[in-house]
């Protein structure tokens, strides 16, 4: 059943030879770069740690402070981002080399040769797990070279690997349950989002026991540069082993190309699909419904936590900088800053939805369904417009759902709803990026879209400071920080949203123009 595993593993390594080194290096740079930044710029690290311990808003986002050292604070700042980004990469990688191969038909061609039934899954698991181990090892080495404690660095590297392995297992199971790669990524993404939400609630509410229910929380509980509790890593390893065993069992119970979860076909002889927009709605409604429900629940949880955000003294350089970044006036409270941070974070994550919706067009093209549709009286622009309308209005709907539930939980529905709706123009820029990539560079559309999403989510708040780029300069490259902070005291100004809408129109026009001229692939 394992015949050909090594050959397939070499093929996966060849396909990942450019992407994997880049993201592994990125994670190491995030860790070691933050250490170097704090070592250079913060003379009194203990005072800084004390300021951050009292800042409940940042504690919810980053986690507890376990060590008032340069390395401990560097890990506090970036560890959760590293765990989450690595989890997303693990999901994307394992799904691409399992379910993605089956969906494209390549797995069937490979399986026609001398290849065991479990070989494709085993090869994908081995290579993906090895990349997680390598990411943790390189992160530990980078921290040691930067000057951090050896034991703490090894604990941090192991925590990074553990987070990757946990989400590798989640992605492997999701790939067996669904028939399509997009659905598998969405299902595993729900697990990633729920895990993050549990960890966030645990640190925001002070109920630390909730971390034991979250894969990211397990890595936090290692407490690098603090207790260095290596024993906690056993939970992640055991979880990964159990998930892989389940994935193998499910793989043996299904046919090639099929999923465990049954698909629900549409009604025979349906007359509802009378337009490209109706077809787009039929294709996207499941994803949009999931996002909307998820955002509504997240908004309710985040809003409920607002009551636990107390005021802090505004003394100290770090606290002063925090209020300059996230409040629009001196009267703004810590709760206002927290609500704006939540609205901003929801905006950053919402950028993924329009990209996934737009990339559905590429999937329809590769599957041949688009060619069949366009052979009739539907032209390319009408077809693309249907998907684009769902992408734009859908992203607005999910942000509105989060803003409404969070506002109701806080008791300020109008104010908080305005804070989430103001994120829409920035999110639509990402939709425009996806359309431009699909129309002009279709073969690289997925890579460009994911790279854009990661860049926007990391550059302004994480990579910018590490690279020595001032926050106010980074705002030229990332749209979200330029939005008026209407939740935390800043007056609404029409110019930033108007500029973003203009950029979106330009990107969409370029993409649709390219789609009209190019051949279908």
Secondary structure, DSSP 4 states (H G I P E B T S, - for coil): --TTHHHHHHHHHHHTTTHHHHHHHHHHHHHHHHHHHHHHH-S-HHHHHHHHHH-HHHHHHH------SHHHHHHHHHHHHHHHHHHHHHHHHHHHTTHHHHHHTHHHHHHTSS--TTHHHHHHHHHHHHHHHHHHHHHHHHHHHHT--HHHHHHHHHHHHHHHHHHHHHHHHHHHH-SSHHHHHHHHHHHHHHHHHHHHHHHHHS-GGGGGG-HHHHHHTT-TTTT--GGGHHHHHHHHHHHHHHHHHHHHHS-TT--SSPP-PPPTT-----SHHHHHHHHHHHHHHHHHHHHHHHHHHHHHHGGG-------SHHHHHHHHHH-SSTT--HHHHHHHHHHHHHHHHHHHHHHHHHHHHHHHHHHTHHHHHHTTT--HHHHHHHHHHHHHHHHHHHHHHHHHHHHHHHT-HHHHHHHHHTTHHHHHHHHHHHHHHHHH-GGGHHHHHHHHHHHHHHIIIIIHHHTT--HHHHTTT-SGGGS--GGGTPPP-HHHHHHHHHHHHHHHHHHHHHHHHSPP-
